[in-house]
Amino acid sequence: MKVTVVVPCYNQEKYIKDCLDALLNQTRPADEILVINDGSNDKSMEIVNQYQEIRIINHEGNKGLATARNTGYKHADGEIVVYVDSDANADPEMLENLLKEYNDPGVSGVGGRGIEANIASKFDLWRKIHSSQQSGEELIPNHKWLWGLCSSYRKSALAAVGGFDVFYRTNAEDVDIGYRLTKKGFRLVYTPYAKVFHQRQDNFKSLHKMVMRWYYWGYVAKYRNGSPPGKEYYRIINSALWRNLRYDLLRDHDFGLAFLDKTIYLARMYAVTKACFDCWRGKHDS
């Protein structure tokens, strides 16, 4: 199978070189690598231009993550399109492990596991322990959606559902397309053996902003796909609070992490309540 790796990039001069070096060091090399320049105004493209084997596709201005993903698959020559975020470094066997699952012709998408690797603060540690982008250490043969930072799809499956919904500029485009694909009968697989090492770093403000975006847009994506989570989200948030507090306070006696457990609980509750209200009044109706 011919494989295209797509890297959406917006102002990632800090991380893009390591991302591309890792992709060029795969046990199963990609047939092509595309970087989608989504209106970067830093030195990201100066760095990418140093790689003759990588093709850049430029957007005029910042159009958002879903649009960048669409640009990638529409320009891809590969039958399989793999998406890796520009702040994630692929394990050398990432592509090999993703492609193993496509030996089953009934599989239309395969996603991997994000591991938080750049731990420089308490905020990064909290993200690593409680909010890493993965679904555990076991293979899941029928998954509702795939984590965007390490995901792949048959190009034909993406085309069949019209690609990613450009309504989602920064978050939840992965949740949305997963729901749309599975509703059409396409099967998605999660494999923990395809790994990327996420390089993101956070402070108090950026961590809470990330959490609010995840919960707000995740709720909206499910609502727009006919599966409003409602009380389920509140149950999940409450459960997460007590689980995290037991881990951080009772087991590790880490009062800094316990404080973040409480403030992030409030951020999640605010995000879901706002999303619920906005959906109820029709703000996000198609």
N, C-alpha and C positions, 0 to 999 in steps of 0.2 A: 504494500500500500504506500502510495506517495503521501508524504506528510509535510504540511506547512505549519510552521510555528509563527504565531502572531503576537507581537508585543505592543499593546497600546501604551503610548508615552506622552505624558504632559508634565513638563518641568521636573525631570527626574535625573538631573546631572549627577546627583550624589550616588545613585544606585545603578544607572543604566549599564555602565561598563561591566560590572560584576555579573549582572543579569545576562548580558550577551556572551561573555566569556564562558559562563556555565552552559549556555545553550550550544556553544560551539565545541563543548567537551563531552558530548553524549556518547554512550556506548552504541546507541543506534542514532547516527547523525540525522538531523532534519534534512529533507530535500530542499527546502527553502525556508528562510527566516525573513519575515516582514516586520518592520517597525512602523507603526502608525503614529505619525507626528501630529498630535491633536492640538496644534497651535502653541507649541512650546516657545517660550521667550527667554529661556536660559541657555546654557551651553550643551544641552542634551544632544542636539543634532550635530554639533561639532564633534562630539565623541562618537556618535554612531557613524558619521561619515568616514571615520578611520577604518571601518570594516568594509572591505570591498565585496565580501560575500553576502552582505546584508542589504536588502532593498528597503528604501524609505518611501513611504507614501504620505504626502503632506495634506493636511486639512487647512483650509483658510479660516483660521480662528479656532477657538475651542468649542467643539461640538458635543462633547460628552462621551462617556464610556461606551454606551450602547452603540452610538454611531461609529466609534472607532472599531468596535468589534465587527460591526457590519462591513465596514470598509475592508477589514482584514479578510473575511471569508469570501467576499465578492472578488477580491484580487488574488485569492489563493489558487495555486495550481494543484494542490494536494487534495486527495479524496478525504483525508482526515485533517481537520483544522484544530490545532492545539493553541490555547490561550495561556500565556504566562504573564503575570503582572510585572511591570518594570522594576519594582522594588523587591522581587523575589528571585533567589538563585536556585536553579534547578539542580537536584541531585543528579549525578552522572547517569543513573539508570532510569530517570524519570520517563523519557520517551519510550524506552524499551518496555517498562512496566505498564504504561498506558496502552500501548499497542497490543500487548498480550490479550487484553479483554476483547479486542475487535476480531479475534479469531472466531468468535461467535457472531454470525451474520445478523442475529437478532438484536445486537447491541448498537445503539445509535449515538451514545455519548458515554465518555468515561472521565471521571474526575479524580483528582489526587488530593493529597494531604498537605496543608500548610503547617509549617513548624516555625514558631516565633524564635528567631535566632539572634536578634540584636538587642540584648537586654542590658540597658545602661541606666535604668531608673526603676523606681517602685511601680511606675505606671506601665512600663514595659513588662515587668514581672507579673503584674495583675493580668495584663492581656495574655501573656503566655499561659498562665495557670487557668484562667477562666474564660478566655475569649479567642482562642486560636481558631483558625479557619480550617476545621477538619471535622470528620464524623466518626472518629475513633480508630481503633487499631484492627478492626475486622473488615473484610471485604463485604460490601452490601450490594447484592445483585440487582435490586430494584430500588433505586433512590429517587426521591421526588425532584431533586435539583442538585446541581454541582457547584462547588465553591469556585468563584470566578478566577481566583488567582492561579489556579492550576486545573484547567478543564479542557475537554476536547469533545468534538462532535463530528459526525459525518457531515460533509458539506451538503449532501443531498437532504439531510434532516433539517438543517438550518434553513435551507431554501424552501422546504415544504411548509414551514410555519412563518415564512416571511422575515426570518432573521430576528434580531433583538429589537425590542420595542424602544424606539428613541425617546419615549416619554421618560425613561430612566437615565438621567445624566451622570449620576455619581454612584448610585447604589441600587441593589435589588434587580438589576437586569438579569443576573444569574438565576435568581429565584423565579422571576417571571418566565423566562424562556424554558426553565425546567418544567414548570407547571403546564405551559402550552405544549411542550413536546410530549409529556406523559399523557395528557388528555387526548392527544392524537394517536396514542398507542405506541409511541417510541419508548424504548427501554434505556434507562440510564444506570450506570454502574459506578459505585465509589470504590476505589482501591487505595488502601493506606500505603501501598508499596511505591506508588508514584509520588515522590516528595519534592516540595520546594521549601527553601529556607527564607522566610519572610524577614526583611531587613528594616521594617518600619520602626520608628521610635516615637514616643509620645511624651507629652507633658499633661498636666491636669486638664487643661482646656481641650486639647486635641483628643484625648482619650474619651472624654464625655461627649464631645461632638461626634466622634465616630460611633459610639454606642447609640446615640439618639438617631443618627442617620440609619443605622442598621435596623433598629426596631420600627422607626417610622415608615421607612420605605418597604421593609419586609411586610409589615401589616398591609400597606397599600397594594403591594403586588398580589398578595393572597386575596384581598378584597376584589381587585379587578379581575381575578381569575375565578371568581365565584366561590371562594373558600374563606370568607371573613373569619379570622381566628377568634374574635370576641373574647369571651371569658377565658379561653384557653391561654391567651397571651398573659393575662393577669396571673393565672395559676403558675405558668412557667416562671414568670418574674419573681413571684413570692417564693417558689421552690428554690430558685437559684440563689436568692438572698440567704436563706437559712443554710443551704448546702455550702455556700462560699464562706459564711461566717464560721461554720463548724470546722472547715478546713483551715482557714486563716487564723482564727482566734483560738479555738480550742485545741487544734493540733499543733500549729506552728507558733502560736502566741505572737503573731505579727499584727500589731495594732494599726500600723500604717495601711496594710492591705485591708484590714477590717473596716477602717474608715472609708476606703474606696468602695468596699462592698455596699456600704450604706448610701454614699453619694451616687453611685452608678445605679443602684436600685431606684432612687428618685428620678434619675435621668431616663431610665427605661419606662417608668410609670408615666412620666410626662409625655414621652414620645408616643407611646401607645394610645394614651388618652386623646392626645391631639390628632393622631391618625384616625382614631375611631370617630371623633367628632367631624373631622374634615370629610371622611368618607360618607358619614351619615347625611351631611348637608350637600353631598353631590359634587364636592370639589374635584374629585379624581375619577368621576364617571367617564367612560370611554365616549 
